Amino acid sequence: MGKVYLVGAGPGDVELLTVKAVRVITSAKVILYDRLVNESILELAPKDCKLVYVGKSDGKHTLPQEEINALLVKFASLYPVVVRLKGGDPFIFGRGAEEALYLSERGIEFEVVPGVSSFYAVPAYAGISITFRKLSSSFAVVTGHEATGKEKSIDWKAFKDIDTVVVLMGVRNRSFICRELISAGRDPSEPVAFIERGTTPSQRVIISNLREVATSPPQVNPPAVMVIGKVVELHHQLRGLLANLRELTQKQKGVLHG
Ligand SMILES: C[S@@+](CC[C@H](N)C(=O)[O-])C[C@H]1O[C@@H](n2cnc3c(N)ncnc32)[C@H](O)[C@@H]1O
């Protein structure tokens, strides 16, 4: 049997791949990848590597998890190096642990290659530091997907005193989430940021506040990271700084690569 690598692809920018992820991808015989994986990463794969898309397409749902699990086992019996490539980090809302358990129960060797998660990298590219000495000493990361219809739904009151709340998969339920946070006792004028397609050339930042999102939500398209808290105010000062830094990095690269 081959070995399965559960690899984090980072949030979008190819340069946020880890050195280990690059090493594993460049030796893969088959790669199963998700919708949020930047497809230019796949260009790193060897020419003879089989690429299998297991994400959502044209309104169709993602391949059921059981089918993905079964494919991993099948490919592990055919190829020495199987890569399961996931957006961000495989263990942050990525079902990586479910796949790892499935493989472990079947005695298939696997390894997790953590990735740069969108929950902090996407805000960072928008000039938002989720902790900041004078503004935020605590943060929580929560899914916005579970808000309705779940047996044990999220208790938003628990987020009242957390300085920065980061919501993944929260676009559809954004108004509901903000209403819940206001009911929990958070200040309705508290700033809220949405960062769409973060770390990619089409990144878009939308700044609002809890009251506005609760009552007349701005247009936001997934994938987006939602950040609630005073640190959002840093965006105005830091984004310029980041843009300069990126420009500088580009120049340095230009020098390095001639
Ligand atoms: C299923 S979760 C996977 C999270 C991933 N494992 C991680 O660590 O970033 C998908 C959610 O992550 C967020 N996300 C991932 N990549 C993003 C990006 N480039 N820009 C904005 N949000 C992103 C969005 O909230 C999206 O709905």
The ligand as a Tripos MOL2 file, in Angstrom:
@<TRIPOS>MOLECULE
LIG
   27    29     1     0     0
SMALL
NO_CHARGES

@<TRIPOS>ATOM
      1 C1        -14.4740   24.4850    4.3920 C.3       1 LIG1
      2 S1        -13.6840   25.8940    5.0610 S.3       1 LIG1
      3 C2        -12.0170   25.3960    4.8740 C.3       1 LIG1
      4 C3        -11.0420   26.1990    5.6720 C.3       1 LIG1
      5 C4         -9.6060   25.8010    5.4210 C.3       1 LIG1
      6 N1         -9.3470   24.4530    5.8370 N.3       1 LIG1
      7 C5         -8.6090   26.7500    6.0750 C.2       1 LIG1
      8 O1         -7.8610   26.3640    6.9780 O.co2     1 LIG1
      9 O2         -8.5430   27.8880    5.6150 O.co2     1 LIG1
     10 C6        -13.9140   27.0380    3.7450 C.3       1 LIG1
     11 C7        -13.9940   28.4730    4.2420 C.3       1 LIG1
     12 O3        -12.7020   28.9900    4.4670 O.3       1 LIG1
     13 C8        -12.6760   30.3620    4.1400 C.3       1 LIG1
     14 N2        -11.6940   30.5860    3.0530 N.ar      1 LIG1
     15 C9        -10.8340   29.6830    2.5810 C.ar      1 LIG1
     16 N3        -10.0230   30.2470    1.6450 N.ar      1 LIG1
     17 C10       -10.4040   31.5270    1.5470 C.ar      1 LIG1
     18 C11        -9.9580   32.6280    0.7650 C.ar      1 LIG1
     19 N4         -8.9400   32.5320   -0.1040 N.pl3     1 LIG1
     20 N5        -10.5640   33.8210    0.9320 N.ar      1 LIG1
     21 C12       -11.5760   33.9630    1.7920 C.ar      1 LIG1
     22 N6        -12.0590   32.9520    2.5520 N.ar      1 LIG1
     23 C13       -11.4710   31.7530    2.4450 C.ar      1 LIG1
     24 C14       -14.0780   30.7590    3.7430 C.3       1 LIG1
     25 O4        -14.7660   31.1940    4.9040 O.3       1 LIG1
     26 C15       -14.6110   29.4300    3.2540 C.3       1 LIG1
     27 O5        -16.0150   29.3990    3.2860 O.3       1 LIG1
@<TRIPOS>BOND
     1     1     2 1
     2     2     3 1
     3     2    10 1
     4     3     4 1
     5     4     5 1
     6     5     6 1
     7     5     7 1
     8     7     8 2
     9     7     9 1
    10    10    11 1
    11    11    12 1
    12    11    26 1
    13    12    13 1
    14    13    14 1
    15    13    24 1
    16    14    15 ar
    17    14    23 ar
    18    15    16 ar
    19    16    17 ar
    20    17    18 ar
    21    17    23 ar
    22    18    19 1
    23    18    20 ar
    24    20    21 ar
    25    21    22 ar
    26    22    23 ar
    27    24    25 1
    28    24    26 1
    29    26    27 1
@<TRIPOS>SUBSTRUCTURE
     1 LIG1         1 GROUP 0 **** ****
